[in-house]
């Protein structure tokens, strides 16, 4: 292996030319947690129409925040272990990222909010009202209105009964019928947070009734198979 080939400056620059680069002062981001910085890296990739792959996320995040994501003795190299751990936490307990390697990844509503918060912090915005304004997601109102004007919700307000088909349900929450149970869980969590933050109690109640009605969408496929086997064996 010829190291001159690996560290050819022109080749490296060509590879990195599509990524966004801005030199932030490390003092600005030194106290921001790693998961939040990584989420901002994903946000930047999306803004620049780059694929949100694991490798791209690592490189983009390292370019933006090298002081937090570099190896101690080799600061010009990204700390892959550190990046990988942050990536895992963002996808699991933090619920900042949704998706998989085959379907692709994207930020959840929580992740998008976190990214916008980091954006304000690293741009040194001191106006708290401006930060609050910029942190609001315009799509919230659109989602709330789509539910409030849906015929099934209007009927529910009148009768407290659900009158909605499986297809209508999936179109309303914007999740494919063939999606995994985890995508349904993630979407419902996002909707619950939107309705709670905007004090839409009636919508929250309606949402819970929908989940009860279509509970089979939230069951892992292996559990469904097991249930079907048990059902058939009892016949």
C-alpha positions in Angstrom: 0.0 0.0 0.0 1.4 3.3 -1.1 0.5 6.0 1.4 1.1 8.7 -1.2 -2.0 7.4 -3.1 -4.1 7.5 0.0 -3.1 11.0 1.1 -3.1 12.6 -2.4 -4.4 16.0 -1.6 -6.2 16.5 -4.9 -8.0 13.2 -4.6 -9.2 13.9 -1.1 -10.4 17.4 -2.0 -12.3 16.0 -5.0 -14.0 13.4 -2.7 -14.9 16.0 -0.1 -16.0 18.8 -2.5 -19.6 17.8 -2.3 -19.8 18.2 1.4 -20.5 21.4 3.2 -17.7 22.9 5.1 -17.6 25.8 7.6 -15.0 26.4 10.2 -16.8 27.0 13.5 -14.9 28.0 16.6 -14.6 24.9 18.8 -15.6 27.0 21.8 -19.1 27.4 20.3 -19.8 23.7 20.0 -17.5 22.2 22.7 -20.4 21.8 25.2 -23.1 20.5 22.8 -23.6 16.8 23.2 -22.3 14.5 20.4 -25.7 13.2 19.3 -27.0 16.7 18.7 -24.0 17.6 16.6 -24.4 14.4 14.6 -28.0 15.2 14.0 -27.0 18.6 12.7 -24.6 16.9 10.3 -27.6 14.9 8.9 -29.5 18.1 8.6 -26.7 19.7 6.6 -26.6 16.7 4.3 -30.3 17.0 3.6 -30.1 20.7 2.9 -27.4 20.0 0.3 -29.3 17.1 -1.2 -26.7 14.5 -0.3 -27.5 10.9 0.6 -28.0 10.3 4.3 -25.8 7.2 4.4 -23.8 6.2 7.5 -20.5 7.1 5.8 -21.7 10.5 4.6 -23.0 11.3 8.1 -19.7 10.5 9.7 -17.7 12.6 7.2 -20.0 15.6 7.2 -20.2 15.7 11.0 -16.4 15.4 11.3 -15.9 18.2 8.8 -18.2 20.5 10.8 -17.0 19.6 14.3 -13.5 18.1 14.1 -12.5 19.0 17.6 -15.3 16.8 19.0 -15.0 13.9 16.6 -11.3 13.4 15.9 -8.8 10.9 17.3 -6.8 12.3 20.1 -3.3 11.6 18.7 -4.4 11.8 15.1 -6.7 14.9 14.9 -6.9 14.8 11.1 -8.7 11.4 11.3 -12.4 11.0 12.5 -13.0 8.8 15.5 -15.2 6.2 13.9 -16.0 4.5 17.3 -17.3 7.7 18.7 -19.3 8.5 15.6 -20.7 5.1 15.5 -21.8 5.2 19.1 -23.5 8.6 18.6 -25.2 7.2 15.4 -26.5 4.3 17.4 -27.9 6.4 20.2 -29.6 8.8 17.7 -31.4 5.8 16.2 -32.4 4.1 19.4 -33.1 5.9 22.7 -32.8 9.4 21.3 -35.3 8.8 18.5 -33.6 11.4 16.3 -33.2 9.2 13.2 -35.6 6.8 11.5 -35.2 4.4 8.6 -32.8 1.6 7.7 -30.0 0.8 5.2 -32.4 -0.5 2.5 -35.0 2.3 2.7 -32.7 5.1 3.7 -32.5 7.3 6.8 -34.1 10.6 7.7 -34.5 12.8 10.8 -37.6 12.4 12.9 -39.5 15.4 14.0 -37.5 15.3 17.3 -34.3 15.1 15.3 -35.3 18.0 13.1 -36.1 20.2 16.1 -32.8 19.3 17.7 -30.9 20.1 14.5 -32.5 23.5 14.3 -31.7 24.2 17.9 -28.0 23.3 17.2 -28.1 25.6 14.1 -29.1 28.5 16.3 -26.5 27.7 18.9 -23.5 27.4 16.6 -24.6 30.6 14.7 -24.2 32.4 18.0 -27.8 33.7 18.0 -28.4 35.5 21.3 -31.9 36.6 20.6 -34.1 34.1 22.6 -37.2 35.1 20.8 -35.6 34.6 17.4 -34.4 31.1 18.5 -37.9 30.2 19.6 -39.3 31.5 16.3 -36.8 29.6 14.3 -37.3 26.4 16.2 -41.0 26.2 15.2 -41.7 23.7 12.4 -44.2 25.2 9.9 -45.5 21.7 9.0 -47.1 21.4 12.5 -50.1 23.6 11.6 -50.5 21.8 8.3 -50.6 18.4 10.1 -53.1 19.7 12.7 -55.4 21.1 10.0 -55.2 17.9 8.0 -56.6 16.0 11.0 -59.1 18.6 12.0 -60.6 18.8 8.5 -60.6 15.0 7.9 -64.1 13.6 7.7 -63.3 10.7 10.2 -62.3 13.3 12.8 -65.4 15.4 12.2 -67.5 12.2 12.6 -65.7 11.2 15.7 -66.4 14.6 17.3 -70.1 14.0 16.7 -70.5 10.3 17.5 -67.3 9.2 19.3 -67.2 6.3 16.8 -64.5 5.7 14.3 -65.5 5.5 10.6 -62.3 5.2 8.7 -60.8 2.6 6.4 -57.4 1.1 6.6 -56.2 3.0 3.5 -57.7 6.3 4.8 -55.9 5.8 8.1 -52.5 5.3 6.4 -53.0 8.2 4.1 -54.0 10.4 7.1 -50.8 9.6 9.1 -48.7 9.4 6.0 -47.3 5.9 6.5 -47.4 3.2 3.8 -49.6 0.2 4.6 -46.6 -2.1 4.1 -44.3 -0.1 6.4 -42.7 -1.8 9.4 -44.2 -1.5 12.9 -41.3 0.7 14.0 -42.2 3.3 11.4 -45.8 3.3 12.6 -44.5 3.7 16.2 -42.2 6.6 15.2 -44.9 8.4 13.3 -47.4 8.1 16.2 -44.8 9.4 18.6 -44.2 12.5 16.4 -48.0 13.1 16.1 -48.5 12.8 19.8 -45.8 15.3 20.4 -47.2 17.8 17.9 -50.7 17.6 19.4 -49.4 17.8 23.0 -47.2 20.8 22.3 -50.1 22.6 20.7 -52.6 21.6 23.4 -54.8 19.7 21.0 -56.4 17.3 23.5 -59.2 16.2 21.2 -56.8 15.3 18.5 -54.7 13.3 21.0 -57.8 11.3 22.0 -58.6 10.7 18.4 -55.1 9.5 17.7 -55.2 7.0 20.5 -58.5 5.6 19.3 -56.9 5.2 15.8 -54.1 3.3 17.4 -56.5 0.9 19.1 -58.5 0.4 16.0 -55.4 -0.4 13.8 -53.3 -1.9 16.5 -52.0 -4.7 14.2 -49.9 -2.2 12.3 -47.9 -1.7 15.6 -47.2 -5.4 16.1 -43.8 -6.8 14.9 -44.1 -9.2 12.0 -42.7 -12.1 14.0 -45.3 -11.7 16.6 -48.0 -11.6 14.0 -46.8 -14.8 12.5 -46.7 -16.4 16.0 -50.2 -15.2 16.7 -51.5 -16.7 13.4 -49.8 -20.0 14.2 -51.4 -20.2 17.6 -54.8 -19.3 16.2 -54.6 -22.0 13.5 -53.4 -24.6 16.0 -56.4 -23.9 18.3 -58.8 -24.7 15.5 
